[in-house]
């Protein structure tokens, strides 16, 4: 019982507190303070939690109240800033990535215990994308593609960062391990010669409780402390002491002197796990950038589709007016009846184009509602609601364009994927410490000390063949007479010590496995360094192409704007000439089609400029700054800015 009580207190002393990673990723509360002493019942109760499954709160599928506050009479009045805020609060791609930092914390905890790290996911969720869409119209209306930042693909993409292969020497078990046991042994041995023992069969009953603790250290040291006791009862009459207690307290220290020596080798997983925590934050930041960029693209696509519907309605109105005018002229006999057929055909074509534009708008609304809600469009209230964008597409008078080299330097400093690659290379270099150590021979130094004790009672079993008056009297050493306390006194007084020191050297011939691991790690490092340079080169290309695309989009809009103005003037002139009889319905219809094409091209140019602007911000890593997004609010999933006032 004494050993068990000591074991309980020892376990309380060496175990830690409750881990903080088992919290909700959406809203992480402050950890409960450890108010009890580690020797108190409360301290013991908290440490017993280490051996239970850590409860992770279930997923949260409730939308923020912002979405309901924007809903009025079956319409969602949505500004761009509200769309971004809803994405930060409700988007599932971002919510999934919120678990990344918690996984990294669990990785660090595992590394601090001496375990191999398992790696964290660095892939980005790209389900929030707009499908490839085109605005087409009769009579050659220009087309444009509307895609999210993922190019229309869904699923996951690599964050371009962290790859680690475990190799090298094993890490010591850094968490203390307490062990306890009990053994009972009943053994009967038949004696061929009973003269020495005095009995034909020797019977021994042995009870052996034991306990101890062992721990590894970052220096490559392993320490083990154990305490063993035995209570022995036998039927041997010639034994001086029976029954008796034995006990010993031993300390063993093993130190790696070559392979596995030093903190740099044995804390490499801890340093890598700390890098993983930074990587997890960078992956989350990159996820926010990608998702927000996609949301902005989807929003501007929705605005452009809405404008395209207006263009189709205007074209239909012009065609219907022409049909009405033709019917009046046919009635008074100034126009041939065939012109009514031509006008009706034009009305039908414009009606078809309007239907296509309206259905495309409905599809885009569904995509946006799905991206801004945790449950998608499963709610009938949300599924039936129409989105009314309150922001309009416009192009600033001029773009603030800095020198290309300054833009590239900004991208290299701010883009999270660049820092991820750097940390990946740094972690690979840290891992090389284990492979370098593996090349060395194994040389272990072992120091051991053990203190022993023995105590018991005088054996009262009579010796066969001796007179009864003195046959049971044994000559026992008085020093060994006593109970369990005498055993402990001898142990801690170090009356019967054992000491030992030794070393063992193991040299692998050829050492091919260690050499292969080292070569493998170095080759992977060189590949990563080349990928880093390729990434830098690609960033320069991305920034330059994004800048060119922005300039091209501005030029396209200016040309489309002038074409639309000329088309309006041409149609007005044709209508006046037609009213005076100087033109035909063919030229009027052609002018109406040209105007519809020019208006559609202008809308497409506006949308292209908006997407080019988003692409440039994303290439520079400036999406969060440009859109005034706090990464801390994104982590919490709570945006402090109130919803925009309804129009």
Secondary structure, DSSP 8 states (H G I E B T S, - for coil): -HHHHHHHHHHHHH-----S-SS-SSS--------S-TTSHHHHHHHHGGGS------------HHHHHTEETTEEEE-HHHHHHHHHHH-HHHHHHTHHHHHHHHHHHHHHTT--------EEE--------B--BTTTB---B---TTTT--SEEE-S-------SS-----S-EEEEEEEEEEEEEE-S-HHHHSSSEEEEEEEEEEEEEEEE-TTSEEEEEEEEEEEEEE--TT-SEEEEEEEEEEEEEEEESSTT-SHHHHTHHHHHHHHHHHHHHHHHHHHHHHHHHHHHHHHHHHHHHHHHHHHHHHHHHHHHHHHHHHHHHHHHTSS-THHHHHHHHHHHHHHHHHHHHHHHHHHHHHHHHHHT-TTTT-SHHHHH-EEEE-------SS-----HHHHHHHHHHH-HHHHHHHHHHHHHHHHHHHHHHHTS-EEEEEEEEEEEEEEEEE--S--TTS-TTTTT-----GGGBS-HHHHHHHHHTTSEEEEEEEEEEE--SS-HHHHHHHHHHHHHHHHHHHHHHHHHHHHHHHHHHHHHHHHHHHHHHHHHHHHHHHHHHHHHHHHHHHHTTSS-HHHHHHHHHHHHHHHHHHHHHHHHHHHHHHHHHHHHT-HHHHTT--HHHHHHT---S------
